[in-house]
Structure formats: C-alpha cells, structure tokens
Amino acid sequence: MFIVVEHQISNPKKFWEIAQAIKLPEGLKIHSTLPNSDGSKAVCLWEGKEVNDVKNAVEGAVGQFSKNEYFSVETKNAMGLPK
C-alpha cells in the first residue's frame, strides 16, 4: 500500500537532521520526499502494510517537530507511482 504524509514543519533544522538519519523499520520504504524551499512543508510517499505503520515511524522520529497528516493512496486513480 502507498501512503502519503503531508508535513507542516515547525523546526526544519531538527526535522531534516532526524529525517535524513532515520533507520526505517522492516516493511517500510520511503519513495519520495518533496520539501518546499525553506523546509517548512513537505510531502512524502511511503510504502508499507498499513497507514499506522508509517504514522508510528514518523511520529516517533519527527512528530515533535511537525504536524503530520496521513492518507492511503487510491492506486486506480494515481499517476507516477513506483512499480
């Protein structure tokens, strides 16, 4: 399943330091990280079994530095997903 996370980042310096060093749990993969120019917003495309698996990993790592919204991708209408 593909999962999108939208981040509203309150501390870009800390968020990106942690995000670049995170060791992902088995079964999770991040395909794309798309930040804005000042690092205060980002959209990320993940792959995992459940939304809560991604949520637990993200909140545990950078949740104190961002407000995050999660949703599963409806693949039949999606474009450009990894194969």
Helices and strands as residue ranges (DSSP letters): E 2-9, H 12-21, E 29-35, E 41-47, H 51-62, G 63-65, E 66-72, G 75-77
